[in-house]
Amino acid sequence: MYVCICNGYRESEIEQTARASGLSCPVAVYQVLGSGPCCGTCLPMAQDIINGVGNCSKTLREQEPLPLAAE
C-alpha cells in the first residue's frame, strides 16, 4: 500500500528501511529512502508503521546503560 503519494513510498519500503536503519523518525527514514516528506499528510501513518517495527519502544532513559571502558 502506498503511504506517501508525493514520493511514491510504500508501507513495505518504510518498514524495511526503519528496521534496517534503526531510525524512529519518519523524516529520517524518508531521507534514507532518497527524499524528505513534501506535504506531510503521510507522516502520522509512517510514524505508526515505524512504531510497529519497535524502534520507538524504549526511550533513552529506559535503555540499558553502556558499560564503562576498562582502564
MMTF fields as JSON, N, C-alpha, C and O atoms, coordinates in Angstrom:
{
  "mmtfVersion": "1.0.0",
  "mmtfProducer": "UNKNOWN",
  "numBonds": 283,
  "numAtoms": 284,
  "numGroups": 71,
  "numChains": 1,
  "numModels": 1,
  "chainsPerModel": [1],
  "groupsPerChain": [71],
  "chainIdList": ["A"],
  "bondAtomList": [4, 2, 8, 6, 12, 10, 16, 14, 20, 18, 24, 22, 28, 26, 32, 30, 36, 34, 40, 38, 44, 42, 48, 46, 52, 50, 56, 54, 60, 58, 64, 62, 68, 66, 72, 70, 76, 74, 80, 78, 84, 82, 88, 86, 92, 90, 96, 94, 100, 98, 104, 102, 108, 106, 112, 110, 116, 114, 120, 118, 124, 122, 128, 126, 132, 130, 136, 134, 140, 138, 144, 142, 148, 146, 152, 150, 156, 154, 160, 158, 164, 162, 168, 166, 172, 170, 176, 174, 180, 178, 184, 182, 188, 186, 192, 190, 196, 194, 200, 198, 204, 202, 208, 206, 212, 210, 216, 214, 220, 218, 224, 222, 228, 226, 232, 230, 236, 234, 240, 238, 244, 242, 248, 246, 252, 250, 256, 254, 260, 258, 264, 262, 268, 266, 272, 270, 276, 274, 280, 278],
  "bondOrderList": [1, 1, 1, 1, 1, 1, 1, 1, 1, 1, 1, 1, 1, 1, 1, 1, 1, 1, 1, 1, 1, 1, 1, 1, 1, 1, 1, 1, 1, 1, 1, 1, 1, 1, 1, 1, 1, 1, 1, 1, 1, 1, 1, 1, 1, 1, 1, 1, 1, 1, 1, 1, 1, 1, 1, 1, 1, 1, 1, 1, 1, 1, 1, 1, 1, 1, 1, 1, 1, 1],
  "groupList": [{"groupName": "MET", "atomNameList": ["N", "CA", "C", "O"], "elementList": ["N", "C", "C", "O"], "formalChargeList": [0, 0, 0, 0], "bondAtomList": [1, 0, 2, 1, 3, 2], "bondOrderList": [1, 1, 2], "singleLetterCode": "M", "chemCompType": "L-PEPTIDE LINKING"}, {"groupName": "TYR", "atomNameList": ["N", "CA", "C", "O"], "elementList": ["N", "C", "C", "O"], "formalChargeList": [0, 0, 0, 0], "bondAtomList": [1, 0, 2, 1, 3, 2], "bondOrderList": [1, 1, 2], "singleLetterCode": "Y", "chemCompType": "L-PEPTIDE LINKING"}, {"groupName": "VAL", "atomNameList": ["N", "CA", "C", "O"], "elementList": ["N", "C", "C", "O"], "formalChargeList": [0, 0, 0, 0], "bondAtomList": [1, 0, 2, 1, 3, 2], "bondOrderList": [1, 1, 2], "singleLetterCode": "V", "chemCompType": "L-PEPTIDE LINKING"}, {"groupName": "CYS", "atomNameList": ["N", "CA", "C", "O"], "elementList": ["N", "C", "C", "O"], "formalChargeList": [0, 0, 0, 0], "bondAtomList": [1, 0, 2, 1, 3, 2], "bondOrderList": [1, 1, 2], "singleLetterCode": "C", "chemCompType": "L-PEPTIDE LINKING"}, {"groupName": "ILE", "atomNameList": ["N", "CA", "C", "O"], "elementList": ["N", "C", "C", "O"], "formalChargeList": [0, 0, 0, 0], "bondAtomList": [1, 0, 2, 1, 3, 2], "bondOrderList": [1, 1, 2], "singleLetterCode": "I", "chemCompType": "L-PEPTIDE LINKING"}, {"groupName": "ASN", "atomNameList": ["N", "CA", "C", "O"], "elementList": ["N", "C", "C", "O"], "formalChargeList": [0, 0, 0, 0], "bondAtomList": [1, 0, 2, 1, 3, 2], "bondOrderList": [1, 1, 2], "singleLetterCode": "N", "chemCompType": "L-PEPTIDE LINKING"}, {"groupName": "GLY", "atomNameList": ["N", "CA", "C", "O"], "elementList": ["N", "C", "C", "O"], "formalChargeList": [0, 0, 0, 0], "bondAtomList": [1, 0, 2, 1, 3, 2], "bondOrderList": [1, 1, 2], "singleLetterCode": "G", "chemCompType": "PEPTIDE LINKING"}, {"groupName": "ARG", "atomNameList": ["N", "CA", "C", "O"], "elementList": ["N", "C", "C", "O"], "formalChargeList": [0, 0, 0, 0], "bondAtomList": [1, 0, 2, 1, 3, 2], "bondOrderList": [1, 1, 2], "singleLetterCode": "R", "chemCompType": "L-PEPTIDE LINKING"}, {"groupName": "GLU", "atomNameList": ["N", "CA", "C", "O"], "elementList": ["N", "C", "C", "O"], "formalChargeList": [0, 0, 0, 0], "bondAtomList": [1, 0, 2, 1, 3, 2], "bondOrderList": [1, 1, 2], "singleLetterCode": "E", "chemCompType": "L-PEPTIDE LINKING"}, {"groupName": "SER", "atomNameList": ["N", "CA", "C", "O"], "elementList": ["N", "C", "C", "O"], "formalChargeList": [0, 0, 0, 0], "bondAtomList": [1, 0, 2, 1, 3, 2], "bondOrderList": [1, 1, 2], "singleLetterCode": "S", "chemCompType": "L-PEPTIDE LINKING"}, {"groupName": "GLN", "atomNameList": ["N", "CA", "C", "O"], "elementList": ["N", "C", "C", "O"], "formalChargeList": [0, 0, 0, 0], "bondAtomList": [1, 0, 2, 1, 3, 2], "bondOrderList": [1, 1, 2], "singleLetterCode": "Q", "chemCompType": "L-PEPTIDE LINKING"}, {"groupName": "THR", "atomNameList": ["N", "CA", "C", "O"], "elementList": ["N", "C", "C", "O"], "formalChargeList": [0, 0, 0, 0], "bondAtomList": [1, 0, 2, 1, 3, 2], "bondOrderList": [1, 1, 2], "singleLetterCode": "T", "chemCompType": "L-PEPTIDE LINKING"}, {"groupName": "ALA", "atomNameList": ["N", "CA", "C", "O"], "elementList": ["N", "C", "C", "O"], "formalChargeList": [0, 0, 0, 0], "bondAtomList": [1, 0, 2, 1, 3, 2], "bondOrderList": [1, 1, 2], "singleLetterCode": "A", "chemCompType": "L-PEPTIDE LINKING"}, {"groupName": "LEU", "atomNameList": ["N", "CA", "C", "O"], "elementList": ["N", "C", "C", "O"], "formalChargeList": [0, 0, 0, 0], "bondAtomList": [1, 0, 2, 1, 3, 2], "bondOrderList": [1, 1, 2], "singleLetterCode": "L", "chemCompType": "L-PEPTIDE LINKING"}, {"groupName": "PRO", "atomNameList": ["N", "CA", "C", "O"], "elementList": ["N", "C", "C", "O"], "formalChargeList": [0, 0, 0, 0], "bondAtomList": [1, 0, 2, 1, 3, 2], "bondOrderList": [1, 1, 2], "singleLetterCode": "P", "chemCompType": "L-PEPTIDE LINKING"}, {"groupName": "ASP", "atomNameList": ["N", "CA", "C", "O"], "elementList": ["N", "C", "C", "O"], "formalChargeList": [0, 0, 0, 0], "bondAtomList": [1, 0, 2, 1, 3, 2], "bondOrderList": [1, 1, 2], "singleLetterCode": "D", "chemCompType": "L-PEPTIDE LINKING"}, {"groupName": "LYS", "atomNameList": ["N", "CA", "C", "O"], "elementList": ["N", "C", "C", "O"], "formalChargeList": [0, 0, 0, 0], "bondAtomList": [1, 0, 2, 1, 3, 2], "bondOrderList": [1, 1, 2], "singleLetterCode": "K", "chemCompType": "L-PEPTIDE LINKING"}],
  "groupTypeList": [0, 1, 2, 3, 4, 3, 5, 6, 1, 7, 8, 9, 8, 4, 8, 10, 11, 12, 7, 12, 9, 6, 13, 9, 3, 14, 2, 12, 2, 1, 10, 2, 13, 6, 9, 6, 14, 3, 3, 6, 11, 3, 13, 14, 0, 12, 10, 15, 4, 4, 5, 6, 2, 6, 5, 3, 9, 16, 11, 13, 7, 8, 10, 8, 14, 13, 14, 13, 12, 12, 8],
  "groupIdList": [1, 2, 3, 4, 5, 6, 7, 8, 9, 10, 11, 12, 13, 14, 15, 16, 17, 18, 19, 20, 21, 22, 23, 24, 25, 26, 27, 28, 29, 30, 31, 32, 33, 34, 35, 36, 37, 38, 39, 40, 41, 42, 43, 44, 45, 46, 47, 48, 49, 50, 51, 52, 53, 54, 55, 56, 57, 58, 59, 60, 61, 62, 63, 64, 65, 66, 67, 68, 69, 70, 71],
  "secStructList": [7, 3, 3, 3, 6, 6, 6, 6, 3, 3, 2, 2, 2, 2, 2, 2, 2, 2, 2, 2, 2, 7, 7, 7, 7, 2, 2, 2, 2, 2, 2, 2, 2, 6, 7, 7, 7, 1, 1, 7, 6, 6, 2, 2, 2, 2, 2, 2, 2, 2, 2, 2, 2, 6, 6, 6, 1, 1, 7, 4, 4, 4, 1, 7, 7, 7, 7, 7, 7, 7, 7],
  "xCoordList": [0.838, 0.0, 0.892, 1.901, 0.511, 1.24, 0.912, -0.254, 1.945, 1.784, 2.014, 1.245, 3.07, 3.428, 3.194, 3.94, 2.154, 1.821, 2.823, 3.187, 3.268, 4.191, 5.488, 5.985, 6.03, 7.303, 7.138, 8.107, 5.937, 5.698, 6.254, 6.633, 6.308, 6.836, 5.725, 4.624, 6.052, 5.108, 5.357, 6.434, 4.338, 4.433, 5.625, 6.363, 5.818, 6.911, 8.273, 9.19, 8.427, 9.701, 10.007, 11.141, 8.994, 9.175, 9.53, 10.447, 8.807, 9.061, 10.464, 11.193, 10.845, 12.166, 13.289, 14.304, 13.116, 14.145, 14.269, 15.38, 13.147, 13.18, 13.838, 14.644, 13.498, 14.069, 15.582, 16.341, 16.012, 17.436, 18.27, 19.417, 17.697, 18.469, 18.358, 19.227, 17.291, 17.061, 16.509, 16.403, 16.158, 15.636, 14.2, 13.441, 13.834, 12.491, 11.71, 10.591, 12.272, 11.638, 11.302, 12.174, 10.05, 9.688, 10.516, 10.869, 10.828, 11.609, 12.978, 13.458, 13.608, 14.918, 14.811, 15.67, 13.763, 13.552, 13.348, 13.894, 12.573, 12.347, 13.655, 13.887, 14.507, 15.786, 16.652, 17.339, 16.626, 17.363, 16.794, 17.537, 15.491, 14.851, 15.14, 14.938, 15.606, 16.004, 15.379, 15.855, 14.324, 13.684, 12.86, 12.19, 12.91, 12.112, 10.641, 10.28, 9.789, 8.361, 8.063, 8.783, 6.997, 6.59, 5.443, 5.648, 4.247, 3.084, 2.918, 2.293, 3.465, 3.413, 2.175, 2.083, 1.225, -0.004, 0.268, -0.478, 1.307, 1.629, 2.391, 2.514, 2.898, 3.789, 3.155, 3.831, 1.892, 1.305, 1.248, 1.536, 0.881, 0.825, 2.227, 2.436, 3.18, 4.562, 5.077, 5.781, 4.735, 5.165, 4.56, 5.237, 3.29, 2.644, 3.359, 3.546, 3.754, 4.479, 5.816, 6.192, 6.527, 7.83, 7.674, 8.486, 6.642, 6.398, 6.159, 6.561, 5.511, 5.263, 6.529, 6.566, 7.566, 8.861, 9.518, 10.269, 9.229, 9.78, 10.945, 11.519, 11.313, 12.435, 12.131, 13.051, 10.856, 10.469, 9.995, 9.41, 10.226, 9.658, 10.292, 9.668, 11.509, 12.182, 12.673, 13.145, 12.553, 13.153, 14.604, 15.018, 15.374, 16.779, 16.922, 17.866, 16.012, 16.091, 15.811, 16.29, 15.049, 14.693, 15.736, 15.7, 16.651, 17.649, 18.692, 18.937, 19.292, 20.361, 21.546, 21.884, 22.183, 23.361, 24.513, 24.647, 25.333, 26.505, 27.568, 27.728, 28.297, 29.361, 30.509, 30.806, 31.139, 32.297, 33.503, 33.646, 34.355, 35.57, 36.519, 36.656, 37.165, 38.139, 39.388, 39.838, 39.931, 41.143, 42.382, 43.49],
  "yCoordList": [-1.17, 0.0, 1.246, 1.297, 2.236, 3.499, 4.278, 4.425, 4.77, 5.617, 7.064, 7.951, 7.297, 8.647, 8.746, 8.182, 9.465, 9.627, 10.558, 10.345, 11.589, 12.568, 11.909, 12.212, 11.004, 10.354, 8.928, 8.316, 8.397, 7.033, 5.972, 4.89, 6.271, 5.299, 4.367, 4.793, 3.093, 2.07, 1.709, 1.946, 1.135, 0.7, -0.226, -0.088, -1.161, -2.129, -1.447, -1.855, -0.419, 0.302, 1.044, 1.034, 1.681, 2.417, 1.452, 1.709, 0.341, -0.654, -1.249, -1.33, -1.658, -2.262, -1.279, -1.654, -0.032, 0.977, 1.278, 1.406, 1.392, 1.642, 0.477, 0.682, -0.738, -1.926, -1.999, -2.273, -1.758, -1.874, -0.752, -0.969, 0.444, 1.602, 1.84, 2.479, 1.329, 1.594, 2.982, 3.395, 3.7, 5.055, 5.021, 4.104, 6.034, 6.083, 7.312, 7.533, 8.104, 9.336, 9.188, 8.843, 9.446, 9.302, 10.178, 9.744, 11.389, 12.279, 11.67, 11.721, 11.093, 10.461, 9.228, 8.998, 8.441, 7.258, 7.689, 7.07, 8.736, 9.239, 9.697, 9.464, 10.344, 10.808, 9.639, 9.724, 8.545, 7.346, 6.806, 6.313, 6.903, 6.435, 7.349, 6.952, 8.559, 9.416, 10.79, 11.645, 11.034, 12.344, 12.545, 11.624, 13.737, 14.061, 14.193, 14.168, 14.333, 14.481, 15.794, 16.781, 15.786, 17.002, 17.688, 18.718, 17.129, 17.774, 17.397, 18.142, 16.256, 15.84, 15.073, 14.635, 14.898, 14.182, 12.742, 12.182, 12.152, 10.749, 10.512, 9.366, 11.553, 11.365, 10.619, 9.779, 10.876, 10.087, 8.59, 7.766, 8.236, 6.819, 6.224, 5.097, 6.971, 6.491, 6.27, 5.293, 7.165, 7.002, 5.749, 5.032, 5.473, 4.25, 3.007, 2.044, 3.021, 1.887, 1.706, 0.587, 2.797, 2.741, 2.277, 1.491, 2.753, 2.313, 0.808, 0.145, 0.27, -1.163, -1.982, -3.156, -1.364, -2.037, -2.217, -3.168, -1.303, -1.408, -0.489, -0.549, 0.359, 1.266, 2.314, 2.898, 2.563, 3.596, 2.983, 3.686, 1.708, 1.05, 1.492, 1.378, 1.99, 2.444, 3.865, 4.246, 4.64, 5.961, 5.819, 4.75, 6.868, 6.813, 6.482, 5.793, 6.953, 6.694, 5.239, 4.742, 4.554, 3.165, 2.171, 1.001, 2.611, 1.704, 1.354, 2.111, 0.206, -0.23, 0.715, 1.141, 1.05, 1.919, 1.208, -0.012, 1.984, 1.428, 1.103, 1.853, 0.006, -0.33, 0.668, 1.184, 0.925, 1.811, 1.079, -0.13, 1.801, 1.206, 0.83, 1.57, -0.302, -0.745, 0.115, 0.468, 0.439, 1.274, 0.437, 0.973],
  "zCoordList": [0.0, 0.0, 0.0, 0.703, -0.79, -0.797, 0.47, 0.838, 1.127, 2.302, 1.9, 2.273, 1.14, 0.698, -0.808, -1.608, -1.167, -2.58, -3.26, -4.417, -2.543, -3.135, -3.609, -4.694, -2.786, -3.11, -3.614, -4.064, -3.544, -4.002, -3.069, -3.518, -1.755, -0.793, -0.332, 0.017, -0.345, 0.094, 1.558, 2.103, 2.167, 3.558, 3.757, 4.732, 2.844, 2.976, 2.921, 3.634, 2.091, 1.998, 3.298, 3.778, 3.857, 5.112, 6.229, 7.009, 6.309, 7.35, 7.219, 8.208, 6.029, 5.822, 6.119, 6.706, 5.721, 5.961, 7.445, 7.96, 8.133, 9.578, 10.305, 11.213, 9.91, 10.555, 10.322, 11.252, 9.099, 8.757, 9.361, 9.752, 9.438, 9.902, 11.395, 11.989, 12.013, 13.428, 13.697, 14.852, 12.648, 12.815, 13.322, 13.008, 14.114, 14.671, 14.22, 14.684, 13.335, 12.86, 11.374, 10.577, 10.996, 9.585, 8.651, 7.555, 9.062, 8.199, 7.915, 6.782, 8.937, 8.753, 7.859, 7.008, 8.053, 7.206, 5.755, 4.841, 5.541, 4.185, 3.553, 2.366, 4.334, 3.792, 3.351, 2.332, 4.112, 3.713, 2.398, 1.549, 2.239, 1.009, -0.179, -1.327, 0.081, -1.026, -1.078, -1.824, -0.309, -0.351, 0.909, 1.376, 1.449, 2.627, 2.274, 1.097, 3.283, 3.025, 2.306, 2.46, 1.525, 0.796, 1.533, 2.175, 1.446, 2.059, 3.528, 4.282, 3.948, 5.346, 5.76, 6.907, 4.865, 5.197, 5.623, 6.427, 5.101, 5.344, 6.648, 7.079, 7.278, 8.423, 9.595, 10.189, 9.967, 11.059, 10.744, 11.612, 9.52, 9.15, 9.112, 9.561, 8.583, 8.553, 9.972, 10.226, 10.9, 12.29, 12.898, 13.635, 12.602, 13.092, 12.576, 13.32, 11.32, 10.732, 11.439, 11.787, 11.649, 12.313, 13.754, 14.243, 14.436, 15.812, 15.861, 16.818, 14.839, 14.773, 14.619, 14.985, 14.077, 13.926, 15.292, 15.511, 16.195, 17.54, 17.822, 18.91, 16.881, 17.104, 18.158, 18.729, 18.425, 19.386, 20.696, 21.52, 20.91, 22.078, 23.382, 24.436, 23.337, 24.547, 24.362, 23.29, 25.424, 25.401, 25.813, 26.262, 25.67, 26.066, 27.542, 27.929, 28.364, 29.809, 30.148, 31.167, 29.319, 29.595, 29.097, 29.478, 28.262, 27.712, 28.76, 29.699, 28.578, 29.473, 29.351, 28.246, 30.469, 30.384, 29.685, 29.766, 29.004, 28.337, 29.377, 30.34, 29.209, 30.167, 30.06, 28.983, 31.189, 31.202, 30.643, 30.828, 29.968, 29.412, 30.541, 31.516, 30.413, 31.419, 31.321, 30.231, 32.471, 32.476, 32.52, 32.53]
}
